[in-house]
Amino acid sequence: MVLLISGLIAFLGVHMVPTLPAARARLAGQLGASVYKAMFSLVSLAGLVLIVLGYQVLRADPAANVILWDPPSWSKHAAFALMLPALIFLVASQVPSRIRTALKHPMLIAIKTWALAHLIANGDLASVLLFGSFLAYAIYDRISVKRRNTTGPLGDRTGGAVNDVIVAAVGVALYVVILLWGHEALIGVPLVG
């Protein structure tokens, strides 16, 4: 549990810095922009590695990974349904499109949708810690983004119908890959079959 919590603190903690513009500016000013970005990336990567390892270790220990609730059978179907738009939103965060423009911050919506889908389908402590933390962070960051009036990594760029089709097609393809192969390969849990 310590690995998972340490990873969440490192990863989400460093991602909280941009939500505090004065603190971010002070750090970037003291360290220099390049050093700040490098440290941000290194702490993010270290946190992500700890999250993955910590989640695997906690899930493998039935004594520590207590079941908090037994999700009803419909929750798996709801998770499958939620993950399709989550992946489309994820792709939209990287491609200028009308979908991205309508959502304003599709990455945060993708994170919230992904976290919610996994929370309703998993009732174990490891899942609650992981997905609950990401859901809380994404809600906080969305409020912060609105307060700061920021536009995200693509700025104000927008795209037309062709980019909407690309976003949807890549999102659906990603969904199919994860559904049929990727989830099992990355997480060790098959979704079909």
ZIRAVEN-V985052 format. One record per run of one state. SS is the DSSP state (helix for helix, strand for strand, loop for the rest). FROM is the first residue (numbers start at 0). TO is the last residue. If there is no record, write none. Layout:
[[SS;FROM;TO] [SS;FROM;TO]]
//
This chain:
[[loop;0;0] [helix;1;16] [loop;17;19] [helix;20;30] [loop;31;31] [helix;32;58] [loop;59;65] [strand;66;66] [loop;67;72] [helix;73;91] [loop;92;96] [helix;97;102] [loop;103;104] [helix;105;120] [loop;121;122] [strand;123;123] [helix;124;147] [loop;148;159] [helix;160;186] [loop;187;192]]
//
